[in-house]
């Protein structure tokens, strides 16, 4: 039985890269909004609420991408170890 697993590893790494990129971009945006006192500064309350909500949502999606990437890589390693054990 031949398993086609050539796409699983690149997809896992791509999801991990997407996770790190999203986390970096949101962290950078939050850092650049900080004032002298260390708090994020917005021009209006509406912008603060909308921006915080959207960034939290995108960060959650990024974290899901990271977990999915780790899951794919772990699953691929498990499949490889299992089938190599049965072939030997």
C-alpha positions, -999 to 999 in steps of 0.1 A, spaced: 0 0 0 15 33 -11 7 64 8 9 98 -10 21 121 16 42 145 -4 18 174 1 12 171 39 46 184 50 47 215 28 11 223 39 20 219 76 50 242 72 30 267 52 4 269 80 31 274 106 46 302 85 12 318 81 7 316 119 41 332 127 34 359 100 0 368 114 13 369 150 42 391 139 21 416 120 -5 420 147 22 423 174 40 449 154 8 469 148 0 468 186 36 478 194 34 508 170 2 520 186 17 522 221 23 556 236 47 568 262 27 553 290 26 518 273 -11 518 265 -25 515 230 -38 548 216 -67 551 193 -83 582 178 -119 571 188 -136 545 209 -152 529 178 -118 524 162 -105 509 194 -134 484 196 -134 474 160 -96 472 157 -93 451 189 -120 428 178 -107 422 143 -71 417 156 -83 392 181 -103 374 155 -74 373 131 -50 362 158 -73 334 167 -74 323 131 -36 325 130 -33 303 161 -57 278 145 -34 277 115 -4 270 137 -22 242 155 -33 227 122 2 229 109 16 212 139 -12 186 137 -4 179 100 34 175 107 27 152 137 2 132 118 27 128 89 54 117 113 31 92 129 21 78 96 57 75 84 68 58 116 38 34 115 42 23 79 80 21 82 75 -2 112 52 -25 92 75 -25 61 105 -37 81 
